[in-house]
Amino acid sequence: MRDARDTRDARDRLDLLDQKLMQALQVDGRAPFSRLAEVLGVSDQTIARRYRRLRTTTGLRVLGMTDESRLGRQSWMVRLRCTPDVAEQLAGALARRPDTSYVDLISGGTEVLCAMKPRSQQERDELLFDRLPRTPRVTSVSAHCMLHSFYGGALGWLNKLQALDPDEEAALTPPPPAEAPDTPIVLDAEDEALLAVLRGDGRTALTELQAGTGQTESVVKRRLDRLRSCGVLYFDVQVDHDSLGQNTGAMLWLTVSPAALADVGRALAAHPEVGFAAATTGQANIVASVLCRDTSALYTYLSEKIGVLDGVQAVETALTLRQVKQLTYEPGR
């Protein structure tokens, strides 16, 4: 587990090339080292060495994720208020579930926030109506369905790092996925096997994907290309953001007049501080995840950027005390 000194040292050692590499991997998580080296103007060996060091010092991981909306599935944000003595245990149990992607401890350690992607209505109902309400010392459960994404998925906070110049970013940007189909995309067992390996490491080589799925290399490549082109598969980067000087994370729950919902969502998507923003069910109808340098910068963001948005009627702010899971669960991370 990296301690505070490790994180400070990592931040001190991050130079422009490190930041360019981080942003490049967010743009195209499977770009070969040779392509990254060509665009960034360094050697393949330099890129490989920097990548290995970033994995060690900043926890950098490239992970294959699925766009649940393309599969006809819903994404949920679940807030669980509980007594402080069970918060970490509850967060750990949720983090180990394969259908969760983010699990945070917030609100002074009395609330667990969980981003959940149930594969079926039965899985959703089992968790929301059976398991969680019956968990000892959980005092309340509220679930919010994500209705529309303004920012997130294949686009993350690292896309806003502004380390790459426009030409570098354009050279690395893959073709956009096709428009979402009218009917959900159906995965077969071979697709599921491939996605399972990529969830552990999005940069797994074709030869290893072949060995891990029992499919030929040509079939693996064809399936990989198809899953990306239809928008089911995208790649996201997990990293300790405090290594980049962003030491304060917060969840914002905005109550916005319905007529201003789209405009506020688009404004949030353009803010450098925002890594995720979506319209949601519930009294607060937009949820956003933000990263700031410190609490003073968070105050400035709330007062000078959120406060001036027309249609915002109220904002609830909850500091992220600890991120237990970011895309994948690594105990002790």
N, C-alpha and C positions, 0 to 999 in steps of 0.2 A: 504493500500500500504506500503511495507517494505521500510524504508529509509536506508541511507548508514550505520548508526549506527547499525540497525538491522542486516544488512548483515555482518558487521565486527564481531558482537557478535556471529552470527551463525557460521562463519568461526572459531572463537576462540574456540567454543564449539564442533566442529566436531572432533571426535576421530577416531581411526582405525575401531571400530565397526560400526560407522555411515557410513564410506566410504565403508566398506565391504557390508553393507546393500544396499547402493546405487548401487554398482556394481552388487550385486546379483539380484536386481530387474531389472536391464538392461539385465542380462543374462536370467532370467525367471520372467517376470512381474506378473505371476499368481501363483508363488510358494507359498504354504500355509505358514503362520507364523510358524507352527510346523516344516515344512521341513527346512525353513530358520534357525530356532533356532537349529535344530539338526546339520546342517552342520557347523554353526558358533559357536557352543558350548556354547550357552546361553539358557535362558528360553524363552518360548513362550511369556510370559508377557513382558520380556525385549525387544523382537523384536517389539511387538505391541506398546510399549511405545516409542521406538526410531522412529518407522514409523510415529506415530502421531506427534511427535515433528518435524521431518524433513518436514512433510507437512506444518507445521506452519512457521518454520524458514527459509526454503530453497525453498518453493514452490514446493516441490516434488510431482509429479503426475505420475501415471502409466496409460498410455492410449493405447487403442486398435486401431491400424492403419492397413490400407490395402495396400498390394503391388499392385499398379496399373498395373504393367506390366503383372501380372498373370491374370488380368481382360481384357487384351487387350487395356488398356488405356495408354495415354502418360502423362508424367510429364514435366512441363515447369518451367523455371526460367524467370521471367519478370522484367525488369529494367525500371523504370519510372523516368525520370528527370522532375523536376517541380520547381516552385518558392517556396522559403522557407515558405511562409505564408500558403500554402495548404498541405505541406508534411504530417503533423501529421493527418490532417483530411482525406487525401487520404489513409494513412496507416491504420487508424482505420476502414475505410469503407472496405478495402480489408481484414482486419483481421476478420471482422464479416462474411465474406463469408465462407460457409462450404467447398468449394473446394480449400481453401488455407491452408497451414500448417506452413509456416514461413513467417513473414513479418518484415522487418528490415528498419530502417532509417539509411542511410549511406551517405558518401560523403558530410559532412558538413551540412546535413539536406536538401540537394537539390535533393536527389535521394531516391526512395523507391524501395526496392528489395523484390520480392514476389515469393515464391515457390507455384506453382499452379498445381492442379490435376483435370482438368475438366473431368466430367463424360461422355461427348460426344463431338463430333466435333462441334455441334451447340453451346454448352455452351462456348467452346473455342473461336469460331469465334465471338460470341456475345460480349465477353469481350475484345478480342484483336482488333477487327476491328470496333466495334461500340462504346462501353461504354468508354473505356480508351482513345482513340484518341480524343473523344469529351469532355473529362473532362476539365473544365476551368483551365488554367495555368499549364497544363501538356505540357511540351515542346518537349518531345520525348518518344517513347515507343519502346523497343526492346525485343523480345521474343526469348528464346533459348530452344530448345527441348533437354531433357536429353536422350542421345543415349545409354549410358552404365554406370552402377553404379560400381565404384571401392570400395566405402565404404559408408555405410549409411543404412537406413532402420532399420532392426533389430539390426544392429551394430551401436553403437553410441560412443561418446567420453568417456562415463562412462565405456565402455568395456576396455578402456586403462588405467583405474585408477590404476591398479596393487595393489589394496588393498587385493583382494582374493589371496590365494596361489593356485597353479595349481590344487591341489586335490579338494579344495573347489569349484573352478570354474567348474571342470569336473563333480562334484557331482550334481551341479545345472543346468547344461546345458541340455536342452530338446533335443529330437531327431531332427535332421535337417529335414526341409520340403522336400517333394518329389521334384524330378526334374520338372522344368516348363513344362507343357504340350504343345503339338504342337498347340492346339487350346485354345482360352481364356476360362477361367472358368466362368460359368454363375451363378449369384446369384438369388435366388428367394426372394419373399417378406419376408419370415421368416428369411432368412439369413440377409437381409438388416435391419430388426428390431433388430436383435441381435447385429449386428455391430454398429448400432446407439447408443445403450446403452453403449457398450464397449468403444466407442469414448469418452464418458464423463468420464468413470472410468473403466479402464481395469481390476481392481480387484473386480468389482461388484460380489457379491456372487451369486451362482446358484439360490437360492431362490428368490433373487431380479431380476435376469435375467428372471426367470419364470414369475414373476409378471409384469415386464416391457414389455415382449413380448407376453404374453398370451399363451406360450407354456409350456408343462410339463417339469419338471426338467430333466427327462431322455432325452427328445428330445433336450433340451438346451445343455446338456453335449455332446450329440452325435454331434450336429452341431458345437459346439465350438471345439471339437477335430478334426472334419473334416476340418474346416476352417484353423486351425493351421497346420495340417499335409499336406494340399495341398499348403501351403505357402501364401494364401490370407491374413490371419490374423497374425500379429505380434504385439509385445508390446514394446513400447518405453517409456522412462522416461523423463519427463519435470522437469527441476531443474534450479535454479539460479546458474550459473556456478561461479559467483564471490564469492559465499559462499565457494568454493573450491580453492580460490586464483587465478582463471583465470579471470582477470579483463579486458583483451583486446581481443576482437573478431574482425576478419577481413574476408572479402571475397577476394579470390584470383582468378583472371582470367588469366590463363596461355595459351600462344600461343606456341604450341609444334609441332615439325616436325611430320608428320603422322607416319613415321616409328618408332618413339619413344613413341607414344601415350600410348600403353599398358604398357611399362616399367615404364614410369613416373607415370601413374595411380596407378600401383602396389606399387611403392615407396611411393607415397602420402598416400596410405591406411595403410602403416606400420608406418607412423610418429605419435608419441603420440599427436601431436598438432592438427591433422586432425580429425574432426568429420563427415565430408562428403566430398566426391570427386566423380566427374562424368565427363564423356566425353559429350560434348555438341555441338550443332550447333553454328555457328557464327565465327567471326574472331578469338576469343580466343576459343580454343577447349577443355579446361578442366576448370572446376570451382571447387573450394574447399572452405570449411569453416574451419577456424582454431581458436583455443583458445590459448592464451599465458598469462603469468603472467603479463606482462606490455609491453609497446612499445619497450623497450630495448630488451626484449626476442623475440618480433616479428622481430626486425631487425636481431637478431642473427639467427633466423629460416630462414628468407629470404636469408641471405647471406651465411650461412653455410650448409643449407640443400636443399633449392630450387636452389640456385645458382650453385650447383655442379652437378645437374641432367643433364645428356646428353640429348640434344634435346630440352631443354627449350630455346625458343628464346626471349620471353618477358613475363613480369608479371605486371599485373595491380593490385594494392592493394587498397582496400577501407575499412576503419575502420567502424565497426558497432557502431553507436552512441547509438542506443536504439533498443532493440528487442521488437516489438509491439505484435508479436504472435509467440509462440513456441509450435507447435502442436495444442494447443487449445487457444482460445481467452478469457482472463480474464481482463476485463476493470480495469484500475488502477493498474495492476500488475507491 
